Amino acid sequence: MADLKLVLILVSIGILAISAVGKISNAIRGDPGKRLRQGQPPQTAFVSALTSARVLCYGDSLTAGSSPPLDKLFPYGAYLEKALNDPRARYTIADKRQSEEPSTTGKDEEISGMTVAAPRTPAVVRWRGLPGWTSSAMLQAADDPQAGLRSAILAVKNPSLSLVIILAGTNDLAFEEDPQVIIDNVIALHKISHLEGIRRTIAIGVPPSAWQASNEKSRTMASKINEALEEYCTSTKAVEGAATSDADVAEVVAGASYFPFPFGWSHGDSNWSPDGLHLSPEGYAELGTQIAPFVSDVLSELQSDIQLS
């Protein structure tokens, strides 16, 4: 009997040890409770990591997935990854509509006059969201190992990142008087990405909010920021070549694309949290799903460029 008890005790200790190792492993991959919200991929993402396009979402609490009063985070990057890897979804480059019927040939097909993109390279999406941070703070901390954009880009290797998505500038509206300062900061974040070899970035427009709805000044500033970001993205052109140490040259050999925030704010809208500043869980899912066809197009273009080179 004593021997049986000893065996049971040793088995219990073994189970606890395995559980503890699992928790530590999860924490190393990225604990969602940490301040710097970095994404955790599904297990299948690790299997395909070496053959997948890698995407980084960088920004403030809207990238982290904050949704007051809820404590849990709902980063749009997780929904983006799910949508990009959904075998049932096919996106058209022309109008971004989805087709319910998957391709059976592995090639682009014409279905009812609509070009349907065939399956592309799988995508692994990570995110680094900094709640409360302004674009100015992000720029100053670019090299910070825990918060910086540059450090996040350099940390991903073999393969490196294919695309960086930046959603920043919202918090600045409460502190900055001159919209040009915010514009310059956000553009500088894109240029940092280009300098580190990222050939394409996506700028998500500053979203609306309950505060902007009642504050004309902030609403006007947000509009000016978005107009300037769209103009900047239009002026850049993605061409073959690697980024250099010169920001102006890097801007020529890399490009940015503008994605306007996909939905508005209205009182009682289920896409928004009660504070009117953050998204609801449904809103983050909607953002990730809405931007997925756009991201898919960009990744396809990058893949085509690689094949032609």
Solvent accessible surface area in square Angstrom, and as a share of the most:
residue,aa,sasa,rsa
1,M,168,0.75
2,A,78,0.60
3,D,110,0.57
4,L,99,0.49
5,K,120,0.51
6,L,98,0.49
7,V,80,0.46
8,L,103,0.51
9,I,98,0.50
10,L,103,0.51
11,V,81,0.46
12,S,57,0.37
13,I,97,0.49
14,G,31,0.29
15,I,109,0.55
16,L,125,0.62
17,A,52,0.40
18,I,131,0.66
19,S,51,0.33
20,A,47,0.37
21,V,98,0.56
22,G,32,0.31
23,K,140,0.59
24,I,105,0.53
25,S,42,0.27
26,N,67,0.35
27,A,39,0.30
28,I,141,0.71
29,R,100,0.37
30,G,12,0.11
31,D,54,0.28
32,P,82,0.51
33,G,60,0.58
34,K,106,0.45
35,R,138,0.50
36,L,19,0.10
37,R,43,0.16
38,Q,74,0.33
39,G,2,0.02
40,Q,62,0.28
41,P,15,0.09
42,P,74,0.46
43,Q,155,0.69
44,T,99,0.58
45,A,7,0.05
46,F,92,0.38
47,V,132,0.76
48,S,34,0.22
49,A,14,0.11
50,L,140,0.70
51,T,99,0.58
52,S,6,0.04
53,A,13,0.10
54,R,42,0.15
55,V,0,0.00
56,L,6,0.03
57,C,0,0.00
58,Y,0,0.00
59,G,0,0.00
60,D,2,0.01
61,S,9,0.06
62,L,3,0.02
63,T,0,0.00
64,A,0,0.00
65,G,0,0.00
66,S,18,0.12
67,S,3,0.02
68,P,48,0.30
69,P,109,0.69
70,L,91,0.45
71,D,143,0.74
72,K,140,0.59
73,L,27,0.13
74,F,29,0.12
75,P,17,0.10
76,Y,0,0.00
77,G,0,0.00
78,A,41,0.31
79,Y,63,0.24
80,L,0,0.00
81,E,10,0.04
82,K,150,0.63
83,A,14,0.11
84,L,31,0.15
85,N,64,0.33
86,D,34,0.18
87,P,95,0.60
88,R,166,0.61
89,A,15,0.12
90,R,20,0.07
91,Y,11,0.04
92,T,0,0.00
93,I,88,0.44
94,A,93,0.72
95,D,61,0.31
96,K,76,0.32
97,R,147,0.54
98,Q,91,0.40
99,S,12,0.08
100,E,146,0.66
101,E,116,0.52
102,P,60,0.37
103,S,16,0.10
104,T,123,0.72
105,T,86,0.50
106,G,52,0.50
107,K,147,0.62
108,D,80,0.42
109,E,41,0.18
110,E,121,0.54
111,I,55,0.28
112,S,118,0.76
113,G,72,0.70
114,M,34,0.15
115,T,58,0.33
116,V,2,0.01
117,A,9,0.07
118,A,6,0.05
119,P,78,0.49
120,R,106,0.39
121,T,50,0.29
122,P,60,0.38
123,A,4,0.03
124,V,4,0.03
125,V,0,0.00
126,R,59,0.22
127,W,17,0.06
128,R,12,0.04
129,G,0,0.00
130,L,0,0.00
131,P,51,0.32
132,G,53,0.51
133,W,59,0.21
134,T,24,0.14
135,S,0,0.00
136,S,41,0.26
137,A,35,0.27
138,M,0,0.00
139,L,55,0.27
140,Q,154,0.69
141,A,20,0.16
142,A,5,0.04
143,D,95,0.49
144,D,56,0.29
145,P,98,0.62
146,Q,111,0.49
147,A,2,0.02
148,G,0,0.00
149,L,0,0.00
150,R,54,0.20
151,S,23,0.15
152,A,6,0.04
153,I,7,0.03
154,L,88,0.44
155,A,78,0.61
156,V,30,0.17
157,K,137,0.58
158,N,126,0.65
159,P,48,0.30
160,S,69,0.45
161,L,11,0.06
162,S,34,0.22
163,L,0,0.00
164,V,0,0.00
165,I,0,0.00
166,I,1,0.01
167,L,0,0.00
168,A,2,0.01
169,G,1,0.01
170,T,28,0.16
171,N,35,0.18
172,D,4,0.02
173,L,10,0.05
174,A,66,0.52
175,F,157,0.65
176,E,51,0.23
177,E,122,0.54
178,D,65,0.34
179,P,24,0.15
180,Q,89,0.39
181,V,60,0.35
182,I,0,0.00
183,I,10,0.05
184,D,76,0.39
185,N,17,0.09
186,V,2,0.01
187,I,28,0.14
188,A,28,0.21
189,L,0,0.00
190,H,0,0.00
191,K,48,0.20
192,I,15,0.08
193,S,0,0.00
194,H,0,0.00
195,L,49,0.24
196,E,56,0.25
197,G,42,0.40
198,I,4,0.02
199,R,50,0.18
200,R,24,0.09
201,T,0,0.00
202,I,0,0.00
203,A,1,0.00
204,I,1,0.01
205,G,0,0.00
206,V,5,0.03
207,P,2,0.01
208,P,42,0.26
209,S,7,0.05
210,A,28,0.22
211,W,95,0.33
212,Q,11,0.05
213,A,58,0.45
214,S,97,0.62
215,N,47,0.24
216,E,123,0.55
217,K,109,0.46
218,S,3,0.02
219,R,103,0.38
220,T,58,0.34
221,M,10,0.04
222,A,4,0.03
223,S,52,0.34
224,K,103,0.44
225,I,0,0.00
226,N,31,0.16
227,E,109,0.49
228,A,23,0.18
229,L,1,0.00
230,E,86,0.39
231,E,125,0.56
232,Y,17,0.06
233,C,8,0.05
234,T,109,0.63
235,S,80,0.52
236,T,14,0.08
237,K,144,0.61
238,A,30,0.23
239,V,50,0.29
240,E,97,0.43
241,G,37,0.36
242,A,82,0.64
243,A,27,0.21
244,T,60,0.35
245,S,116,0.75
246,D,68,0.35
247,A,40,0.31
248,D,100,0.52
249,V,65,0.37
250,A,0,0.00
251,E,41,0.18
252,V,95,0.54
253,V,23,0.13
254,A,2,0.01
255,G,2,0.02
256,A,8,0.06
257,S,20,0.13
258,Y,32,0.12
259,F,22,0.09
260,P,77,0.49
261,F,25,0.11
262,P,42,0.27
263,F,32,0.13
264,G,44,0.42
265,W,68,0.24
266,S,58,0.37
267,H,172,0.77
268,G,74,0.71
269,D,43,0.22
270,S,80,0.52
271,N,28,0.15
272,W,16,0.06
273,S,7,0.04
274,P,119,0.75
275,D,57,0.29
276,G,4,0.04
277,L,79,0.39
278,H,35,0.15
279,L,1,0.00
280,S,10,0.06
281,P,34,0.21
282,E,103,0.46
283,G,0,0.00
284,Y,0,0.00
285,A,30,0.23
286,E,59,0.27
287,L,0,0.00
288,G,0,0.00
289,T,62,0.36
290,Q,81,0.36
291,I,0,0.00
292,A,0,0.00
293,P,10,0.06
294,F,44,0.18
295,V,0,0.00
296,S,13,0.08
297,D,12,0.06
298,V,6,0.03
299,L,18,0.09
300,S,12,0.08
301,E,72,0.32
302,L,11,0.06
303,Q,66,0.30
304,S,52,0.33
305,D,36,0.18
306,I,110,0.56
307,Q,130,0.58
308,L,155,0.77
309,S,102,0.66
